Amino acid sequence: MNWLPLVSYFFGGIFLANAVPHLVSGMMGRPFQSPFAKPPGQGFSSSTVNVLWGFFNLVVGYLLVVRVGSFELRSTTNVLALGVGVLLISLQLAWHFGKFNGGNAPEHS
């Protein structure tokens, strides 16, 4: 079995999931944490920076999923590799950004 496409789909899922908060925040005109803020990943970047960063993540995710191997929606293995990437980065981002936005302890917000 060739593992390269599965690894690519896993990382594609990471990039696709990471695109969501940046694109949504940016499109809503809200600042959000990004790697370009000071300090990186903690401070806020402008909505424009977040749209650009989100779009970059979307393009990289697309390239990793659609242009590497032959991604098949009916293949449990392919979808599982993508889904695990989405789930793991989503949990990590929820924990990380929850520290700054009150999501880790909502009853104390």
C-alpha positions as CSV (number, residue, x, y, z in Angstrom):
1,M,0.0,0.0,0.0
2,N,1.3,3.5,-0.9
3,W,1.2,5.6,2.2
4,L,2.1,9.0,0.6
5,P,-1.4,9.8,-0.5
6,L,-2.8,9.0,2.9
7,V,-0.3,11.2,4.6
8,S,-1.1,13.9,2.1
9,Y,-4.9,13.6,2.8
10,F,-4.2,13.8,6.6
11,F,-2.2,17.1,6.2
12,G,-4.8,18.3,3.6
13,G,-7.5,17.8,6.3
14,I,-5.3,19.9,8.7
15,F,-5.0,22.7,6.2
16,L,-8.7,22.7,5.2
17,A,-9.8,22.8,8.8
18,N,-7.4,25.6,9.6
19,A,-8.8,27.6,6.8
20,V,-12.2,27.8,8.4
21,P,-11.7,30.0,11.5
22,H,-9.4,32.4,9.6
23,L,-11.8,32.8,6.6
24,V,-14.9,33.1,8.8
25,S,-13.3,35.7,11.2
26,G,-11.8,37.6,8.3
27,M,-15.1,37.6,6.3
28,M,-16.9,38.9,9.4
29,G,-14.4,41.7,9.7
30,R,-13.1,40.4,13.0
31,P,-9.4,40.2,14.0
32,F,-8.2,36.8,14.9
33,Q,-5.0,35.1,16.0
34,S,-2.6,34.1,13.2
35,P,1.0,33.2,12.7
36,F,1.7,36.8,11.6
37,A,0.6,38.4,14.8
38,K,2.8,39.5,17.7
39,P,3.3,37.1,19.5
40,P,2.6,34.6,16.7
41,G,-0.5,32.6,17.3
42,Q,-1.5,34.7,20.3
43,G,-1.9,38.3,19.2
44,F,-4.6,39.4,16.7
45,S,-4.1,39.9,13.0
46,S,-6.4,42.0,10.9
47,S,-9.4,40.6,9.1
48,T,-7.6,41.0,5.8
49,V,-4.6,39.1,6.9
50,N,-6.9,36.3,8.2
51,V,-8.8,36.1,4.8
52,L,-5.4,35.8,3.0
53,W,-4.1,33.2,5.5
54,G,-7.3,31.2,5.3
55,F,-7.3,31.3,1.6
56,F,-3.7,30.1,1.5
57,N,-4.7,27.2,3.8
58,L,-7.6,26.4,1.5
59,V,-5.4,26.2,-1.6
60,V,-2.7,24.1,0.2
61,G,-5.5,21.7,1.5
62,Y,-6.9,21.4,-2.0
63,L,-3.6,20.7,-3.5
64,L,-2.8,18.0,-0.9
65,V,-6.2,16.3,-1.2
66,V,-7.0,16.6,-4.9
67,R,-3.6,16.8,-6.6
68,V,-1.8,14.0,-4.7
69,G,-2.9,10.5,-5.4
70,S,-6.5,9.9,-6.3
71,F,-8.8,10.9,-3.5
72,E,-12.0,8.8,-3.5
73,L,-14.9,9.9,-1.3
74,R,-16.2,6.3,-1.3
75,S,-12.8,5.1,0.1
76,T,-13.1,4.7,3.9
77,T,-9.3,4.8,4.2
78,N,-9.0,8.1,2.2
79,V,-11.9,9.8,4.1
80,L,-10.6,8.5,7.4
81,A,-7.1,10.0,6.8
82,L,-8.7,13.3,5.9
83,G,-11.1,13.2,8.8
84,V,-8.4,12.4,11.4
85,G,-6.4,15.4,10.2
86,V,-9.5,17.6,10.5
87,L,-10.4,16.3,13.9
88,L,-7.0,16.5,15.4
89,I,-6.3,20.1,14.3
90,S,-9.8,21.1,15.3
91,L,-9.3,19.8,18.8
92,Q,-5.9,21.4,19.0
93,L,-7.2,24.8,17.7
94,A,-10.2,24.7,20.1
95,W,-7.8,24.2,23.0
96,H,-5.3,26.8,21.8
97,F,-7.7,29.6,20.8
98,G,-10.0,28.8,23.7
99,K,-7.3,30.1,26.0
100,F,-7.6,33.5,24.4
101,N,-11.3,33.6,23.6
102,G,-12.9,32.1,26.7
103,G,-13.8,28.8,25.0
104,N,-12.0,26.5,27.4
105,A,-14.0,27.6,30.5
106,P,-17.2,29.2,29.2
107,E,-18.9,29.2,32.6
108,H,-16.3,31.7,33.7
109,S,-16.6,34.0,30.8
